[in-house]
Amino acid sequence: MIRLAVVGAGRIGAVHAANVVAHSEAELAWVVSPRRAPAERLAQGRARVTSDLTEALADVDGVIVCSPTPTHVALISAATAAGKAVLSEKPVDLDLGRARDCLHEVAARGGRVMIGFNRRFDPTFAEIRDRVAQGEIGRLEQLVITSRDPAPPPADYAAASGGLFVDMAIHDLDLGRFFLGPIVAVQAVGQNVVDPAIAAAGDVDAAVIVLEAASGATATIIDHRRCVFGYDQRLEAFGASGMLQARNQQATSVALSTRQVTGAAGRAQDFFIERYAAAYRRELDSFVSAVASGGRFEPSLADGVAALELAQAAATAARTGQRVLVGGD
């Protein structure tokens, strides 16, 4: 049984804690948070609660980092220094230099870190990626990723989160790398069409990003902070011999047809917790299996740093209107 500590008692910490409790090969041993009451709720009487990570590190095999982004590097460093495996939520950090330093430090000590790009584990996206890799649609030429939130976050959150490119689009940027391989250039256009307070905070609330891959393929990423029909999550892989698509998921498959409408379905699922519930479970399963076997963590800390590089390149491209070259990977 793999003993795990969840660090952070917020919304995403609750998702991970519940999944650990439900996992047949994992045990929620500790919840680490300075907020005692939320931590106790996550612990459900099954785990011990502490505000001191060091106390938990002495008694676990791995750590799941669900705390605010500015704490990620320090927690990854402390856990890997103690010889513990880490699953950290994205992004690695808001600063690319600090993220790179963390990668070098962890690599030097042989630390093992997985980054929580859960969309790689979504059953639909994973199936499409596998079928593309098997050559079902021929050479992949164009990828289109659409990701629209139901409503914008508070402006103060947007200001502290690193912005749309680092906070939101980074999932899609990693998915683009996952499908296309090394990226060599980034273009982007930002928009302010939803909340004037987000613009005042120096951020955009919608964007279109184009990734150019070393293979010659492109990914077009469409991100938006508002979508009136729910959580809009779609993907299209277009190749020389055909196309594979992932459509939105609704709560049921019921559709209405009348004199006025044909095939009218319900709203898309409400938000990421519902839409990516299976992806979070599969992500945890991959982490637990790798901890138990000593196998490779994917997506890795290096993947997290590469996605952050793309996010910052996209922000620069949107600000300057220029095509930004990236190092590839």
Secondary structure, 3 states (H helix, E strand, C coil): CEEEEEECCCHHHHHHHHHHHHCCCEEEEEEECCCHHHHHHHHCCCCEEECCHHHHHCCCCEEEECCCHHHHHHHHHHHHHCCCEEEECCCCCCCHHHHHHHHHHHHHHCCCEEECCHHHHCHHHHHHHHHHHCCCCCCEEEEEEEEECCCCCCHHHHHHCCHHHHHCHHHHHHHHHHHHCCEEEEEEEEECCCCHHHHHCCCCCEEEEEEEECCCCEEEEEEECCCCCCCEEEEEEEECCEEEEECCCECCCCEECCCCCCCEECCECCCHHHHCHHHHHHHHHHHHHHHHHCCCCCCEHHHHHHHHHHHHHHHHHHHHCCCEECCCC
